Structure formats: C-alpha cells, structure tokens
Amino acid sequence: MESEDIHIRIGHSPDPDDAFMFHALTTGAMETPGRHYEHVLLDIQTLNEKALNSEYEISAVSIHSFPKIIENYALMNCGASMGEGYGPMLIGNEQLTSQEAKSRTIAVPGLDTSAYLALRLAWGEVDVEVVPFDEILPSVADGKYDVGLIIHEGQLTWKDEGVYLIQDLGVWWNEKTGLPLPLGGNVVRRDLGEDLCNSLANDVKKSIEHSLNDPDTALEFAKLWGRGIDDETNKEFVQMYVNSRTLDYGPEGRAAVRLFLKEGQKIGLVDDELDTDAIEFIGVNEDD
C-alpha cells in the first residue's frame, strides 16, 4: 500500500537537465514499488547548504561541496553533470582579457559551487560577490557587474544578451587535464543503509534511462524549467549535461572527480584530510 511506502525527498535544481533526468520519477512514468518520491526544487547553492544538515534523502550537490558532507552522504554513480570540454563561463559586459577581468569583482553563483572552484583553480585569488545564478547574466548585461560566472542554460544564451565571453572553464580544464569537468552529482544519505541506497540509485538510473529512451516527452517536460528558452536550445542544453556519462561516470568521470578535488586541496578550498582515492560511487559496476 502507498501508505507503507518509504518517503524519499529528492532535492534538485529547477533546470532543464535535472527536470529531464527526473522526468519519469516526477510524473510517475515508472514504478518504484515501496518507494514514494517527493521532489524539492532549489538552486544548487541552497541544495549544498541543505545537504550540510542531511536534509534530503537524495540531493543534487556541487562536486566542490561533496567533501563537506561525505560522512553523511555517498555519491551515486549516476546523475553526474559533467562538462565534456565545456562548462561554466566567465563573461564580461565589454571585451576583456582574462588578466583584465581578474581585477574586477566577479558575480558567482555560490562559494560551494564547482563553478567557483574551477574559477579559483584557473584564476587564483579573485574578488567575488555571490549572486543568484539566474541573475548573473542580466546583471552583467546591465552593467551592475563587469564580470560574471554563468552556469546552466546561460552557457548557450549569452550570445544573445550583449555580453562577451572571456573564458570557458570547461575548455580550460579539459586542456589542462584531458578529462571532463565535474560539476554536479547526486548523493544519497548513508543512514538509509546500503541496500536502500543501492535501490534508490537504481531508481535514479532508470529514470535517466527512461528519458534518454523517450527524449521527446522528457524534453517537453524539461522545457517548463528553461526560463523561456526555445526548443532547440532546450534540447542542446539537456544533451550537454544528460548523456551516457550521466548514466555512469565511467573510469574517466570518476578520475575527474578525484583530480578536481585534489586540485582543490592544493589551493586550500577542499579539506586536506579527504582521501580522494577512497571516494566510492554507489551503484558502480565492480568490473568497470
């Protein structure tokens, strides 16, 4: 009976890629016997903060923030958002070199975001101000900030907003390491127990598979969270961040997570005591 179902809250962003990923679970298009899901939509910085208090059973979080919650949460091997040679972008309200932009105040979507860690790895110490992610692009276009760090669909729509690209941090990371840039991941609360954690990870993986197998329906749903983007932009953005890597990090993806956090340790933004090599991924194929 439904009243006996385990109630599972999933915290994720109100964005096309997350909406696409969780479409089947949100709409009931797939059965999850014994498990009832509630979706809580919040921006990624807020989700990072909620995870510090172990608020939700499953949550999307920034990879940068994961070390702070590793005692209470484990990473799922599915649900990754990774930049495959693309990623968060630094934009300006005028044509600026990286060196010029470094001297300006940069609007960033949160200090626990992977975008911020990537920025610090690429540019070192910079002056920043935290701004809600969906206000950064218009704030730069309006001249409130000279430079902004944009995430989500702004990576595709910036060309139409009268701003200028300074640097794509996904390109920078890929040229530096040859690996994809880890941005977001799904975590599951350890106190649920190993068996349930594996079942929940399997549900999420099946939801992703469902959308990849029936993309038109899932894309139509995802578009509701696209802040007015057109069909083609919606499709392009979702395909950037929901793909085979989202189903399974793969050896490269898992190596990228570990290296990203190791690099963060070198600049003091990730806890030195974290053993990055010991990070486990719930649902990984032991033969992979």
Long-range contacts (C-beta under 8 A, 24 or more apart in sequence): 2-36, 4-34, 5-34, 5-35, 5-36, 6-34, 6-35, 6-36, 6-196, 7-36, 7-38, 8-35, 8-36, 8-37, 8-38, 8-57, 8-58, 8-200, 9-37, 9-38, 9-39, 9-40, 9-55, 9-56, 9-57, 9-58, 10-37, 10-38, 10-39, 10-40, 10-56, 10-57, 10-58, 10-59, 11-40, 11-41, 11-42, 11-47, 11-50, 11-51, 11-55, 11-56, 11-58, 11-59, 11-60, 12-39, 12-40, 12-41, 12-42, 12-47, 12-59, 12-60, 13-41, 13-42, 13-43, 13-44, 13-47, 13-60, 13-152, 13-184, 14-41, 14-42, 14-43, 14-225, 15-152, 15-153, 15-225, 15-226, 16-153, 16-222, 16-223, 16-225, 16-226, 16-229, 16-234, 16-237, 16-238, 17-81, 17-152, 17-222, 17-237, 17-238, 17-240, 17-241, 17-242, 18-60, 18-225, 19-221, 19-222, 19-224, 19-225, 20-211, 20-218, 20-219, 20-221, 20-222, 20-238, 20-242, 21-79, 21-204, 21-207, 21-208, 21-211, 21-242, 21-246, 22-204, 22-207, 23-207, 23-210, 23-211, 23-217, 23-218, 23-221, 23-222, 24-206, 24-207, 24-210, 24-211, 24-218, 25-203, 25-204, 25-207, 26-221, 27-221, 29-210, 30-203, 30-206, 30-207, 30-210, 32-203, 35-199, 35-200, 35-203, 37-203, 43-109, 43-110, 43-132, 43-133, 43-134, 44-109, 44-110, 44-113, 44-133, 44-151, 44-184, 45-109, 45-110, 45-112, 45-113, 45-130, 45-133, 48-110, 48-112, 48-113, 49-112, 51-187, 54-189, 54-191, 56-189, 57-188, 57-189, 57-192, 57-200, 58-186, 58-187, 58-188, 58-189, 58-200, 58-204, 59-186, 59-187, 60-184, 60-185, 60-186, 60-187, 61-184, 61-185, 61-186, 61-187, 62-110, 62-112, 62-113, 62-114, 62-115, 62-117, 62-183, 62-184, 63-114, 63-182, 63-183, 63-184, 63-185, 63-257, 63-260, 63-261, 64-112, 64-113, 64-114, 64-116, 64-117, 64-260, 64-261, 64-264, 64-269, 64-270, 65-112, 65-113, 66-185, 66-187, 66-261, 67-261, 67-270, 67-271, 67-274, 68-112, 68-271, 69-187, 70-274, 70-279, 71-190, 72-189, 72-190, 72-191, 73-187, 73-188, 73-189, 73-190, 74-187, 74-188, 74-190, 74-197, 74-280, 74-281, 74-282, 75-185, 75-186, 75-187, 75-257, 75-279, 75-280, 75-281, 75-282, 76-185, 76-186, 76-187, 76-188, 76-200, 76-201, 76-204, 76-205, 76-281, 76-282, 76-283, 77-201, 77-248, 77-249, 77-254, 77-281, 77-282, 77-283, 77-284, 78-186, 78-201, 78-204, 78-205, 78-208, 78-246, 78-247, 78-248, 78-249, 78-283, 79-184, 79-185, 79-186, 79-204, 79-205, 79-208, 79-246, 80-182, 80-184, 80-185, 80-186, 80-245, 80-246, 80-249, 80-253, 81-183, 81-184, 81-185, 81-241, 81-246, 82-180, 82-181, 82-182, 82-183, 82-241, 82-245, 82-249, 82-253, 82-256, 83-169, 83-170, 83-173, 83-174, 83-180, 83-181, 83-183, 83-240, 84-170, 84-174, 84-180, 84-240, 84-243, 84-245, 85-170, 85-171, 85-174, 85-180, 86-155, 86-168, 86-170, 86-171, 86-240, 87-115, 87-118, 87-155, 87-168, 87-169, 87-170, 87-171, 87-173, 87-181, 87-183, 88-114, 88-115, 88-118, 88-119, 88-149, 88-150, 88-151, 88-155, 88-168, 88-169, 88-170, 88-183, 89-149, 89-150, 89-154, 89-155, 89-158, 89-165, 89-166, 89-167, 89-168, 89-169, 90-119, 90-147, 90-148, 90-149, 90-150, 90-165, 90-166, 90-167, 90-168, 90-169, 91-137, 91-140, 91-147, 91-148, 91-150, 91-158, 91-163, 91-164, 91-165, 91-166, 92-140, 92-146, 92-147, 92-148, 92-163, 92-164, 92-166, 93-140, 93-141, 93-143, 93-145, 93-146, 93-147, 93-162, 93-163, 93-164, 94-146, 94-164, 95-164, 96-146, 96-147, 96-164, 96-166, 97-166, 98-123, 98-166, 98-167, 101-146, 101-147, 101-166, 101-167, 102-126, 104-145, 104-146, 104-147, 105-129, 105-145, 105-146, 105-147, 106-145, 106-147, 106-148, 106-149, 107-131, 107-135, 107-136, 107-139, 107-140, 107-144, 107-145, 107-147, 107-148, 107-149, 108-136, 108-148, 108-149, 109-133, 109-136, 109-149, 109-151, 113-151, 114-181, 114-182, 114-183, 114-184, 114-260, 115-149, 115-151, 115-169, 115-183, 116-149, 117-260, 117-264, 117-269, 117-270, 118-169, 118-170, 118-172, 118-173, 118-181, 118-260, 119-149, 119-169, 120-267, 120-269, 121-173, 121-263, 121-264, 121-267, 122-167, 122-169, 122-172, 122-173, 124-267, 134-227, 137-161, 137-163, 151-183, 152-237, 153-226, 153-227, 153-229, 153-233, 153-234, 153-237, 155-237, 155-240, 156-229, 156-233, 156-236, 156-237, 157-229, 157-233, 173-260, 177-256, 177-259, 179-252, 179-255, 179-256, 179-259, 180-245, 180-252, 180-253, 180-256, 181-256, 181-260, 182-253, 182-256, 182-257, 182-260, 183-241, 185-257, 188-282, 197-282, 198-282, 198-283, 201-282, 201-283, 202-283, 205-247, 205-283, 208-242, 208-246, 208-247, 209-247, 211-242, 212-242, 212-243, 212-247, 248-284, 248-285, 248-288, 249-281, 249-284, 250-288, 251-288, 254-279, 254-281, 254-284
